[in-house]
Amino acid sequence: MRPPPPPPAALSRHHLLRIRRCLPPVWLNAAPAQDPSPPPPPPASSVSPSSISSLLFSYTAARARFPGQPVHARAVALGLAAHPSVLPRLASFYIALNDLPAARAAVERAAGKARAFPWNLLIWGYAGRGMWRDVVLAYERMLALGVGADRFTYPSVLRACGELRDATVGRGIERRVQRWAYGLDMYVWNALVGMYAKCGELEDARRVFDGMPARDVVSWNAMVSGYVSAGMWGEAYELLRQVPGANIVTWNVVAAGNLKVGNYDEVMRLVSQMSSSHGPGLDFVTVVVGLKACGRNGYLRTGRELHGVAVRLCFHRLERVECSLITMYSRCQMMSSAYCLFRTCSVRSIATWNSLLAGFAFMDQVEEAMLLFRKMTESAVFPNDVTVLTMLSLCARFGHLCHGREMHCYILKHGLNGSNLLQNSLVDMYSKSRQMAAAQRVFDQMQCQDRHAYTSLILGYGMQREGLVSLKLFDEMIANNIKVDHVTMVAVLSACSHSGLVTKGQLRFAEMIDVFCIAPRVEHFSCMVDLYCREGLLRMAEEMISKMPFQPTAAMLATLIKACRIHGKIEIGDRAAKRLLAMRTNNPGHYKLIANMYISAKRWPELAKVRSMMSMMVLNMIPTHSVLESEYDICPVEQDYCLNRSTHGGLSDDMTDTDFSSSEEVKFNEAFGG
């Protein structure tokens, strides 16, 4: 074992002196080492605007408020806060921190010393956050302080005027633009055209458009979009033909405008023209617009062709295209195709789950929708408000109280009860399920009791023949300054009808016209006819039908005929029956109702005519339609697919094509364990 090394010997005085002679003189005069401390602030004479600007730039990039505010204070103390190189940095610093009031205070404190650039930064900050009113106020304050706007100021302010639908400030900007010779700036002219188009001032928009010295694709798109938004299709098509090398964006704008107003045939014509050899081609936006038109009008064959186009162009894996395809197949009653497409989705996002769920709701398949919702909760995708709203509306439509309560528990468990939309849907679901105590409890717990919640409660109590409670709620609604609409009046009149409140119903009907200035619709007259028929006031019901400015519906005449049979008023019933027969309805119940009335009155010749008419017509039972079908006026298409359930009650992976027949309530015992 080796002995440990001896300790190093201490240096002698001679060696230390030799080392000292080798050290630089600066080291010999240095102070002893101390703990590091922040350097003292430089004297005021050494602080320049460029140094403050550099510091503010660094703190803006780091979003560091606390180091930046002392620099701002130092700049104010030195009188440099309004310096041209410091003030824009201050505005950018506070805008990056989302502290727009501080940014505006810093800019306004400079008063007339500031140039346009800091104000432009402030205006851009407001515009980027959609604070359009503040954009206009900042612009007006800028002019009031004597700061001249430049060509970078006007586009954001003009866009704000368009979003606010207020062309007053925009007209003033146009006069300033012409006065200060900014006429050659394309951005300003395009913003002017867009502002007038959004405000509905199409003549002014076209005047500015025609007076432009040069136009680009944005100019043409803005003008065409304005015509489309105003429904001026002739002008839009004429301008579209004049566009030099019209790009696909312009065509998509026209197609989307037609889709919005329900011109589905025109949408398909435009899509076909775009895909032709002389057209601009298709992109994923065109495919989405075309698929929506196919779904809403039942164009299954064309929808399949667009599906093929999406595959060829590699658009079929985009989320928006996948959702549009699922919706199109669902609305064309091809649920197996929609489900198979959902299974092959590359990423099952919340949007694709909601699309398939909405398809089941559209097809009135309650149990399948509930099973899909449970699969969704078991997956990694968290249902959002749209998911729960779809389920609640489906439960309310068919009165599935058990599923509705399940959704209510889910809302409470996951803390979604803060949404006013969900609370309104819960009130509606419980009201239509005749659970008024639960509906009232949810209503009382709402922080904001709006028109929709009151309407649901009024309708629910009316269905329970508690018309006085409904009218009390209606008076409370008016006392709370909640605006009444035509749907609310339908609920009120329906409540009066179910409770036999003739006088109060007449009073509310008159108030609707004279006090609330709501023009009566067919639904309101139908409620009044039903009210009179329930109380045996058949002459008043017939007079209401004769004097209303609409053609009576078949259901309205059938109500009158049924009441005439009950009360023995055959003369009135005979006149209503003749009008109903003239409509040639396909509902066999109407003909049976008329026949039974003639049988009870022993009017055999009229009965023979009705039976002869019935024998000549092919009367099929009317299939049930969902609310969405009546809303979008969807035409019947070939009935194709229906989801089969597996032996365990889940969604089957192997779909078969069967005829679908919807019913109000479908019970799958296996799915719920008996």
PyMOL commands that set and color helices and strands:
alter all, ss='L'
color gray80, all
select helices_A, chain A and resi 13-22+25-28+44-46+49-62+65-77+87-96+100-109+111-113+116-128+132-144+154-164+168-179+186-198+202-210+217-229+233-242+248-261+264-275+284-297+300-312+319-331+335-343+350-362+366-378+385-398+401-413+420-432+436-445+451-463+467-479+486-499+502-514+522-534+538-547+554-567+570-582+588-600+604-616+627-632+670-672
alter helices_A, ss='H'
color red, helices_A
deselect
rebuild
show_as cartoon
